[in-house]
C-alpha cells in the first residue's frame, strides 16, 4: 500500500525509522504515516524555535526538514519535549490523547536509534509520562437506535447499493470490527459455511470473527449483487465490498454511507460514526449477551484487557441492582415517622 505523504520531504534518519516500523515491526502504512506526521511537526518546531522564531503555521510552511541529521536530534533535551507538548496543547488545542500520541512517536523514534541502532546516546523523551487521559464512556447507539439505522438502510428502495450497505452496517453492529478491517475483507476471508471470517487488524494481526445469523443472511443477500458487478467486467476480484466503480470500497465511502443512513434514521448530530458502531456492538454484547470480558477482548482485537474494560463501566444495570440490594433501599421518611409514633403510643 503506497503512502499518502511525500516521504522525500523527510530526512534520511526518519525514512530509515519508517522502513523499520513497516518492514520489521509490521506496522500498517497508515500507522507509519501517523508516526511521520507527528515527527514532522516536532522537527519543524525544533528548527523554528532554535532559530529564535515563533512556531506558527506560516513559519512551518516555510520550513524544510529533509536535510536534518541525527546530530540535530541529539541536542534535544527533555525540557524541549515538554515545552513542545505544552505548545501543542496551547497553540493547537491538542487534547490528552493527541499529545500522548505525539509523545509516543518521539519516544519510538529515539528508542530505535538509542536501543536498536545505538547511534544516539540519550532518549530525551524516555522518562516523560504520557498526559493523563480523561476517562470517558464510549458513545454508542441504543438497541432501538440500532434498529432504526438498519431500517433506514433496508427501506431505501431507491438505492442500488441497499444490500451492500445493509450488510456493511450489519457487520459493524454485530461484529464490532474496525473501519479498516471491514474495508479490507476479501471474499476468500469468509469460510464456506459463512460461520466466520478473517480480518486483519492493527499491526497486521489477523483474527477470526464468528458470524451470527444476521451477518450470514446479510452476506448471502449481498453476494449475488457483488457477483453481478464482477460479471460486468470489474477488475477487482478479491474485495468483498465493491464501490459503484467496481473497486474495493474505501474508508471514506463507508463513512459517507454510514452518515447518510444515520441522518435518515433521525440520528444526526449525536456524534455517531463508524467507530461508534464498533462501540455499539461491544456494548450490546457486554450488556445484553452476558459476554465474558476476555472473550470480548478477542472479538474486538484488543492487545490489552484494560482497553476492553471500558465496556464494563458502560452499563448502570449492575450498579442499580447493587443499590437495590441495600436493606435500607426502600426506607422512607414516612415509614420512619410512622414507626416512631407507634413506639411512643405503645
Secondary structure, 3 states (H helix, E strand, C coil): CCCCCCHHHCCHHHHHHHHHHHHHCCCCHHHHHHHHHHHHHHHHHHHHHHCCCCCCHHHHHCCCCCCCCHHHHHCCCHHHHHHHHHHHHHHCCCCHHHHHHHHHHHHHHHHHHHHHCCCCCCCCCCCCCCCCCCCCCCCCCCHHHHHHHHHHHHCCCCCCCHHHHHHHHHHHHHHCCCHHHHHCCEHHHECCCCCEEEEECHHHCEEEEECCHHHHHHHHHHHHHHHHHHHCCCCCCCECCECCCCCECCHHHHHHHHHHHHHHCCCCCCCCCHHHHHHHHHHHHHHHCCCCHHHHHHHHCCCCHHHHHHHHHCCCHHHHHHHHCCCCCCCCHHHHHHHHHHHHHC
